[in-house]
Amino acid sequence: MGSRPSAPLLKLILQTARKKGWNTATLANAAKLDRSRLKSVLAGREPMTVDELIQLSGAMDISAADLGIQLPTDNTPEPEPEPEPADAPAPTPLGLAALPTASASDPEDGAAEDGPAEDKAFPDPFGNHAEQIIQLGFMLGCDIFFTAQTDQLSGSGVPSAVIERFQPSLPIRLESAFHRHNAPEYFPEGLQVRLSFDSVYTCLFPWTAIKQITLFPTPPASPGPEPKDDPSAGRKVSHLRLIE
């Protein structure tokens, strides 16, 4: 599936916000938009309204020219366009020629992250926080602890007896020594890991079910004592002997 026509706009907004050092909360507050709604819009999951585009561009000082929009100035008739050469490139639809080229992949193409794929950074304040934190834990080799709301675990692969026992949230601890056995995989809908209960189960935890994540970093090694200079090093040792 190709990129949506709005992908260049979303990319421009994300790039501008990152240049300003803004995260989702800062941008939502500046544009007077709901944070959850803004996150879905920037991820491409929901369409952006014209009002939202005006609020976002105003908050970030994005001009109409930056958006590739030509505003009318007066009633002066426009001059007739000059004939284009035969090999002229086709015009860009929707007047978005001034915008950066959008990535070929978007959330509908299977990307597991918010925003265009080539625009992703790690960590990405506009992306999936739970996914990034858990990926970081596996990358660093930390013990990972998270809780998942049990009302969202139906069909997740977690045994029903375990779900019934832990209400309203299921605690999961992934010890670093067993990370390779956990075999984590990251999907748009959630985290898939292998867990041992009474047997080994492949479980998919929806990102929306994960409400708390704690990483347990390994403390850095304490520096050892500095070696002391040995005053006798490099000197010949004298010996006494009896002379008759």
VODOZA-769238 format. One record per residue (C-alpha): x, z, y; residue number from 1. Coordinates in Angstrom, 3 decimals, decimal comma, always signed. Layout:
// VODOZA-769238
+----------+----------+----------+-----+
:       px :       pz :       py :  nr :
+----------+----------+----------+-----+
:        X :        Z :        Y : NUM :
...
+----------+----------+----------+-----+
//
This chain:
// VODOZA-769238
+----------+----------+----------+-----+
:       px :       pz :       py :  nr :
+----------+----------+----------+-----+
:   +0,000 :   +0,000 :   +0,000 :   1 :
:   +1,410 :   -0,967 :   +3,400 :   2 :
:   +1,887 :   +1,192 :   +6,427 :   3 :
:   -1,130 :   +2,039 :   +8,542 :   4 :
:   -1,305 :   +0,615 :  +12,090 :   5 :
:   -1,032 :   +4,191 :  +13,437 :   6 :
:   +2,283 :   +4,867 :  +11,675 :   7 :
:   +4,450 :   +3,823 :  +14,676 :   8 :
:   +2,469 :   +6,169 :  +16,952 :   9 :
:   +2,904 :   +9,081 :  +14,563 :  10 :
:   +6,611 :   +8,349 :  +14,270 :  11 :
:   +7,043 :   +8,261 :  +18,055 :  12 :
:   +5,250 :  +11,598 :  +18,446 :  13 :
:   +7,326 :  +13,236 :  +15,688 :  14 :
:  +10,598 :  +11,901 :  +17,095 :  15 :
:   +9,733 :  +13,091 :  +20,613 :  16 :
:   +8,738 :  +16,555 :  +19,389 :  17 :
:  +11,973 :  +16,931 :  +17,428 :  18 :
:  +14,054 :  +15,853 :  +20,428 :  19 :
:  +12,363 :  +18,598 :  +22,436 :  20 :
:  +12,977 :  +21,116 :  +19,629 :  21 :
:   +9,234 :  +21,710 :  +19,197 :  22 :
:   +7,570 :  +22,741 :  +15,958 :  23 :
:   +3,921 :  +22,327 :  +14,985 :  24 :
:   +2,796 :  +25,517 :  +16,705 :  25 :
:   +4,570 :  +24,647 :  +19,972 :  26 :
:   +3,167 :  +21,131 :  +20,023 :  27 :
:   -0,367 :  +22,294 :  +19,185 :  28 :
:   -0,232 :  +24,915 :  +21,931 :  29 :
:   +1,116 :  +22,459 :  +24,529 :  30 :
:   -1,494 :  +19,837 :  +23,667 :  31 :
:   -4,297 :  +22,433 :  +23,294 :  32 :
:   -5,090 :  +21,257 :  +19,764 :  33 :
:   -5,865 :  +23,128 :  +16,575 :  34 :
:   -2,642 :  +23,588 :  +14,590 :  35 :
:   -4,147 :  +22,845 :  +11,165 :  36 :
:   -5,885 :  +19,759 :  +12,489 :  37 :
:   -2,669 :  +18,574 :  +14,191 :  38 :
:   -0,664 :  +19,041 :  +10,986 :  39 :
:   -3,100 :  +16,864 :   +9,053 :  40 :
:   -3,054 :  +14,200 :  +11,766 :  41 :
:   +0,746 :  +14,067 :  +11,922 :  42 :
:   +0,884 :  +13,872 :   +8,119 :  43 :
:   -1,401 :  +10,827 :   +8,260 :  44 :
:   -4,080 :  +12,548 :   +6,210 :  45 :
:   -6,678 :  +12,358 :   +9,017 :  46 :
:   -7,145 :   +9,738 :  +11,749 :  47 :
:   -6,116 :  +10,590 :  +15,302 :  48 :
:   -8,746 :  +10,340 :  +18,023 :  49 :
:   -8,086 :   +8,784 :  +21,420 :  50 :
:   -8,550 :  +12,182 :  +23,077 :  51 :
:   -5,917 :  +13,718 :  +20,782 :  52 :
:   -3,490 :  +10,892 :  +21,542 :  53 :
:   -3,972 :  +11,443 :  +25,290 :  54 :
:   -3,462 :  +15,218 :  +24,915 :  55 :
:   -0,320 :  +14,782 :  +22,808 :  56 :
:   +1,219 :  +12,118 :  +25,042 :  57 :
:   +0,455 :  +14,204 :  +28,120 :  58 :
:   +2,001 :  +17,338 :  +26,628 :  59 :
:   +5,206 :  +15,487 :  +25,708 :  60 :
:   +5,389 :  +13,220 :  +28,797 :  61 :
:   +4,987 :  +10,058 :  +26,749 :  62 :
:   +4,001 :   +7,254 :  +29,111 :  63 :
:   +1,595 :   +4,405 :  +28,488 :  64 :
:   +4,593 :   +2,073 :  +28,423 :  65 :
:   +6,145 :   +4,178 :  +25,652 :  66 :
:   +2,914 :   +3,764 :  +23,727 :  67 :
:   +2,984 :   +0,001 :  +24,269 :  68 :
:   -0,204 :   +0,112 :  +26,353 :  69 :
:   -0,587 :   -1,975 :  +29,519 :  70 :
:   -2,991 :   -0,320 :  +31,946 :  71 :
:   -4,973 :   -2,432 :  +34,469 :  72 :
:   -3,806 :   -2,009 :  +38,076 :  73 :
:   -6,072 :   -4,164 :  +40,268 :  74 :
:   -8,457 :   -7,086 :  +40,183 :  75 :
:   -5,798 :   -9,715 :  +40,806 :  76 :
:   -6,322 :  -12,550 :  +38,342 :  77 :
:   -3,633 :  -12,697 :  +35,731 :  78 :
:   -1,361 :  -15,748 :  +35,848 :  79 :
:   -1,744 :  -18,258 :  +33,091 :  80 :
:   +0,726 :  -17,560 :  +30,291 :  81 :
:   +3,623 :  -19,942 :  +29,955 :  82 :
:   +3,611 :  -22,012 :  +26,784 :  83 :
:   +5,609 :  -20,380 :  +24,039 :  84 :
:   +8,336 :  -22,274 :  +22,229 :  85 :
:   +7,408 :  -23,557 :  +18,819 :  86 :
:   +9,670 :  -21,050 :  +17,042 :  87 :
:   +8,400 :  -18,004 :  +18,982 :  88 :
:   +7,713 :  -14,958 :  +16,768 :  89 :
:   +4,135 :  -13,920 :  +16,212 :  90 :
:   +2,870 :  -11,240 :  +18,650 :  91 :
:   +2,836 :   -7,641 :  +17,408 :  92 :
:   -0,748 :   -6,483 :  +16,771 :  93 :
:   -2,300 :   -3,744 :  +18,939 :  94 :
:   +0,398 :   -4,077 :  +21,591 :  95 :
:   +2,782 :   -1,693 :  +19,803 :  96 :
:   +5,933 :   -3,771 :  +20,277 :  97 :
:   +7,617 :   -0,991 :  +22,284 :  98 :
:   +7,336 :   +1,489 :  +19,432 :  99 :
:   +9,990 :   +2,048 :  +16,752 : 100 :
:   +9,489 :   +0,295 :  +13,459 : 101 :
:   +7,506 :   +2,432 :  +11,038 : 102 :
:   +8,799 :   +3,388 :   +7,631 : 103 :
:   +7,641 :   +1,277 :   +4,732 : 104 :
:   +6,405 :   +4,389 :   +2,943 : 105 :
:   +3,798 :   +6,830 :   +4,157 : 106 :
:   +1,874 :   +9,756 :   +2,608 : 107 :
:   -0,450 :   +7,287 :   +0,871 : 108 :
:   +2,530 :   +5,658 :   -0,851 : 109 :
:   +3,182 :   +8,861 :   -2,781 : 110 :
:   +5,501 :  +10,619 :   -0,324 : 111 :
:   +5,386 :  +14,350 :   -0,975 : 112 :
:   +6,003 :  +15,245 :   +2,635 : 113 :
:   +4,263 :  +15,075 :   +5,999 : 114 :
:   +5,240 :  +12,177 :   +8,248 : 115 :
:   +7,104 :   +8,935 :   +7,620 : 116 :
:   +9,706 :   +9,227 :   +4,869 : 117 :
:  +12,689 :   +7,942 :   +6,866 : 118 :
:  +11,900 :  +10,443 :   +9,634 : 119 :
:  +12,143 :  +13,468 :   +7,340 : 120 :
:  +14,642 :  +16,187 :   +8,057 : 121 :
:  +15,413 :  +19,300 :   +6,066 : 122 :
:  +14,105 :  +21,685 :   +7,133 : 123 :
:  +11,212 :  +19,855 :   +8,762 : 124 :
:   +8,956 :  +22,101 :  +10,903 : 125 :
:   +6,178 :  +19,520 :  +10,642 : 126 :
:   +6,443 :  +19,198 :   +6,879 : 127 :
:   +5,252 :  +21,198 :   +3,879 : 128 :
:   +6,709 :  +24,674 :   +4,453 : 129 :
:   +6,083 :  +25,966 :   +0,921 : 130 :
:   +7,739 :  +22,951 :   -0,685 : 131 :
:  +10,797 :  +23,153 :   +1,569 : 132 :
:  +11,318 :  +26,893 :   +1,030 : 133 :
:  +11,034 :  +26,604 :   -2,754 : 134 :
:  +13,348 :  +23,566 :   -2,809 : 135 :
:  +15,870 :  +25,550 :   -0,779 : 136 :
:  +15,674 :  +28,424 :   -3,258 : 137 :
:  +16,409 :  +26,103 :   -6,179 : 138 :
:  +19,187 :  +24,347 :   -4,256 : 139 :
:  +20,899 :  +27,649 :   -3,397 : 140 :
:  +20,355 :  +29,143 :   -6,850 : 141 :
:  +18,372 :  +32,126 :   -5,527 : 142 :
:  +15,842 :  +34,137 :   -7,455 : 143 :
:  +12,444 :  +32,945 :   -6,161 : 144 :
:   +9,298 :  +35,039 :   -5,937 : 145 :
:   +5,936 :  +33,635 :   -4,887 : 146 :
:   +2,261 :  +34,516 :   -5,149 : 147 :
:   -0,506 :  +32,023 :   -5,877 : 148 :
:   -4,209 :  +32,519 :   -5,264 : 149 :
:   -5,872 :  +32,591 :   -8,671 : 150 :
:   -9,117 :  +31,003 :   -7,435 : 151 :
:   -7,145 :  +27,742 :   -7,041 : 152 :
:   -5,422 :  +27,827 :  -10,450 : 153 :
:   -8,223 :  +26,421 :  -12,586 : 154 :
:   -6,751 :  +23,563 :  -14,596 : 155 :
:   -3,232 :  +24,416 :  -13,407 : 156 :
:   -1,868 :  +25,025 :  -16,898 : 157 :
:   -1,620 :  +28,787 :  -16,401 : 158 :
:   -3,359 :  +30,532 :  -19,333 : 159 :
:   -6,866 :  +31,702 :  -18,439 : 160 :
:   -6,097 :  +35,198 :  -19,744 : 161 :
:   -3,245 :  +35,469 :  -17,230 : 162 :
:   -5,469 :  +34,258 :  -14,391 : 163 :
:   -8,153 :  +36,804 :  -15,290 : 164 :
:   -5,598 :  +39,603 :  -15,442 : 165 :
:   -4,116 :  +38,945 :  -12,012 : 166 :
:   -6,735 :  +38,879 :   -9,294 : 167 :
:   -6,791 :  +37,725 :   -6,564 : 168 :
:   -3,177 :  +36,498 :   -6,674 : 169 :
:   -0,712 :  +35,764 :   -9,451 : 170 :
:   +2,917 :  +36,879 :   -8,910 : 171 :
:   +5,573 :  +34,485 :  -10,193 : 172 :
:   +9,315 :  +35,226 :  -10,309 : 173 :
:  +11,739 :  +32,398 :  -11,050 : 174 :
:  +15,128 :  +33,859 :  -11,905 : 175 :
:  +18,113 :  +31,713 :  -11,001 : 176 :
:  +19,563 :  +32,001 :  -14,512 : 177 :
:  +16,562 :  +30,060 :  -15,855 : 178 :
:  +16,134 :  +27,468 :  -13,099 : 179 :
:  +17,165 :  +24,599 :  -15,366 : 180 :
:  +14,503 :  +25,684 :  -17,861 : 181 :
:  +11,908 :  +25,847 :  -15,068 : 182 :
:  +12,520 :  +22,092 :  -14,490 : 183 :
:  +10,837 :  +22,037 :  -11,055 : 184 :
:   +9,112 :  +18,852 :   -9,898 : 185 :
:   +7,547 :  +18,325 :   -6,473 : 186 :
:   +4,308 :  +16,392 :   -6,083 : 187 :
:   +2,061 :  +15,825 :   -3,057 : 188 :
:   -0,506 :  +18,182 :   -4,561 : 189 :
:   +1,792 :  +20,975 :   -5,707 : 190 :
:   +4,811 :  +22,426 :   -7,512 : 191 :
:   +5,197 :  +21,813 :  -11,240 : 192 :
:   +7,349 :  +24,266 :  -13,212 : 193 :
:   +7,720 :  +25,355 :  -16,812 : 194 :
:   +6,910 :  +29,031 :  -17,328 : 195 :
:   +7,000 :  +31,362 :  -20,296 : 196 :
:   +3,971 :  +33,568 :  -20,917 : 197 :
:   +3,120 :  +34,002 :  -24,607 : 198 :
:   +4,601 :  +30,533 :  -24,988 : 199 :
:   +6,084 :  +27,886 :  -22,686 : 200 :
:   +3,566 :  +26,223 :  -20,346 : 201 :
:   +3,910 :  +23,408 :  -17,821 : 202 :
:   +2,048 :  +24,630 :  -14,747 : 203 :
:   +1,105 :  +22,903 :  -11,497 : 204 :
:   +0,636 :  +25,265 :   -8,536 : 205 :
:   -1,229 :  +23,664 :   -5,596 : 206 :
:   +0,676 :  +24,001 :   -2,322 : 207 :
:   -2,469 :  +25,442 :   -0,744 : 208 :
:   -2,520 :  +28,232 :   -3,350 : 209 :
:   +1,003 :  +29,461 :   -2,541 : 210 :
:   +0,704 :  +32,127 :   +0,164 : 211 :
:   +3,930 :  +34,121 :   -0,001 : 212 :
:   +7,481 :  +33,100 :   -0,911 : 213 :
:  +10,525 :  +35,378 :   -1,063 : 214 :
:  +14,087 :  +34,296 :   -1,783 : 215 :
:  +16,702 :  +36,722 :   -3,086 : 216 :
:  +20,100 :  +35,440 :   -1,934 : 217 :
:  +23,279 :  +36,390 :   -3,728 : 218 :
:  +25,368 :  +38,527 :   -1,351 : 219 :
:  +28,705 :  +37,026 :   -0,368 : 220 :
:  +31,770 :  +38,402 :   -2,110 : 221 :
:  +33,563 :  +41,169 :   -0,211 : 222 :
:  +36,970 :  +40,101 :   +1,034 : 223 :
:  +39,776 :  +41,774 :   -0,927 : 224 :
:  +42,535 :  +43,851 :   +0,684 : 225 :
:  +45,167 :  +41,873 :   +2,495 : 226 :
:  +48,479 :  +41,740 :   +0,634 : 227 :
:  +51,094 :  +44,062 :   +2,099 : 228 :
:  +54,648 :  +43,006 :   +2,738 : 229 :
:  +57,089 :  +44,342 :   +0,151 : 230 :
:  +60,244 :  +45,395 :   +2,028 : 231 :
:  +62,238 :  +45,144 :   -1,172 : 232 :
:  +61,203 :  +41,584 :   -1,890 : 233 :
:  +64,089 :  +39,152 :   -1,791 : 234 :
:  +66,760 :  +41,897 :   -1,692 : 235 :
:  +69,331 :  +42,452 :   -4,420 : 236 :
:  +69,131 :  +45,847 :   -6,066 : 237 :
:  +72,431 :  +47,802 :   -6,053 : 238 :
:  +73,614 :  +49,505 :   -9,229 : 239 :
:  +76,101 :  +52,339 :   -9,631 : 240 :
:  +78,676 :  +52,312 :  -12,428 : 241 :
:  +81,442 :  +54,679 :  -13,484 : 242 :
:  +84,995 :  +53,456 :  -12,830 : 243 :
:  +87,807 :  +55,058 :  -14,906 : 244 :
+----------+----------+----------+-----+
//
